[in-house]
Structure formats: structure tokens, C-alpha cells
């Protein structure tokens, strides 16, 4: 078992993101500023639309990364989603491959050859901005120090590259909320690894080891929530444009889950991370220090150790505590998703 060899030094400037009590209260009352970092992706598409339609969130931009689709396809999908939502939100193209490992083919058997369930789609009418995803993350965090939340629902490569570009980034962002990993539920791409972490384990170990506030919304909770056709059909009837789109793209996704023996609907992975941002009370959490295995049979495994026990192991020494979601009120999450996406 080895750990990430990709070197990164982060210098923390504590004063950069510190707010007065009055400023903090006002910040919490305003919509939360968010950058969505995604690999669209059927469940990414649901999450992006969820975030764009939530009055609790102000989406400053969408950054794309390889994963559920190749980077060009994923970026085109993000542009399509922005147009569907009728929002003027910048899209920045991000990493096309992992930091160190070779690029794995996208899981077309899960998301389709187009990443969105093989539905007929027109070409997007807009283009991504010139800045890369990492550059956009850094420039936006500098523009709004202490206010921006990074919502990472794909591979964590863009966040690792942004850290390398700006070592002070942990002091500039409000927090990181990621969909990925598994503290105790096993994996979904290997017996121990969750797909987003497995896709770039070196980047994940960097992000989970940086000195910012991180919440891990992993398989421990996302596989406890299943979205069924009754709710999807109701959403499609209420809003044929957005709800109908979600219904159409999820036909392929549901077929994959059916083939895996999942009953009662399909797992709600990426939208769960959006739900955490809107209403963290839906989840129960604890604290742990987390490492990522970067090679071998356990590559991509997230090992979460308690803050006390971790001090005895060299691999965890100096690692920050991560908030790990352990349980979820699934009914409450699904109601929030439905009423936000199709009010």
C-alpha cells in the first residue's frame, strides 16, 4: 500500500478568509456562492440542475473534468445544462486526464456514449470560457475570499491543479464539499473504491490532505437513497422541460441499476452533495482523517480513521480532520430534490 507521490506544498494565510461575526451572519443569510466541479454524467446533470435551481445557492460557474465522459463531451454537456436552466453561468473546461495514472475509458455502460443516457441532443450554442478550470477556481476564490464553496462531484484533478497553482487556496475558499469516497460502505467500481476517487486517487489524496474544510458525501449515504419512477414521472408532469429532461436521461441510468440488482429506483449520488449544501441537517456526520490508496489492488480506497487513533499511524500524522457523512434522511433529501428542481 502506498500513498500519493505527487508533491504539493500548501501555505495557509489565515487572514485571507477571516470574517467578523456580523459578516459571517450576513454571509450565512445570503445564497451560498458555489463553483460546481463536475464530469457530466447523468447524476452530475441532475446535481447541476438541482444547484442552478436552488435559491439557497449562487452558482458562480461550472468547471468540467474527465470521468463519466471524455472532457470535450462533458464540457458540451455542461453547456447544454446551463442553456436548459436558462442561466448565464460560465463553463470552464478542465483536466482531460489524471495527474499521474493513464486515462481510463469513460463508463459508457452507466451513462451512455454521450454521457447523458444516449438521448438526442442539439449542439450547445455557447462556448466554454478561455480560462482553464483550475484558473477559474483560483481567480474566483481570489475575487470572493472566504465566500466560495467548491462543490466537487467528479474526479478531484481540477482541485489538485488549483492547489498547485495557488498554494493559499485553502485560506481563500469557504469549504469543499465532495461526492466521493466511502468510509465503511465498500466501493462501486472495485470492492473498496468509489468511482470519483478511483479515477484520480493521487488528486484525491492531495485534496483530502489540504488544510481547508472538507465534507465527504460518499457511498455511506448515497447508496441509502433511491430515486424511483413515481417521483420522476411526477416531476416530468409538473415541468416537462426540466423534469422531463431528467426523466429521459435517467432511463439509461435506471437500466444499469436494474442490471446490477438495485431495486426501488437508482442511487442518488451527486445530488446528495448538493442537498448537503442546501440542508446539512439531512445528514449525520463525524470527523476522521482520510487517506487514499494510490496503487495496487486497493487503489482508490478511502481509509477513514478516527482523529484519536489516527495519531498512532505515520500515514495519518499531520492530516486535517474531514467531515464524513455517515447517515441520511432519504425521504427528506428526495423531497428537497423534487421541490427544488420542479417547484
Secondary structure, DSSP 8 states (H G I E B T S, - for coil): -------------GGGG---HHHHHHHHHS-EEEEEEE---HHHHHHHHHHHH-TTEEEEEEEE-SSSS-HHHHHHHHHHHHHHHT---EEE---SS-SSS------HHHH-TTSSTT------SS---SS-HHHHHHHHHHHTTTTEEEEE-S-SHHHHHHHHH-TTHHHHSSEEEEE---SSS--SSSSSB-HHHHHTHHHHHHHHHSSS-EEEE-HHHHTT-EE-HHHHHHHHHH-TTHHHHHHHHHHHHHHHHHHTT--SSEE--HHHHHHHHH-GGGEEEEEEEEEE--SSTTTTBEEEE-TTGGGGSGGGTT---EEEEEEE-HHHHHHHHHHHHT-
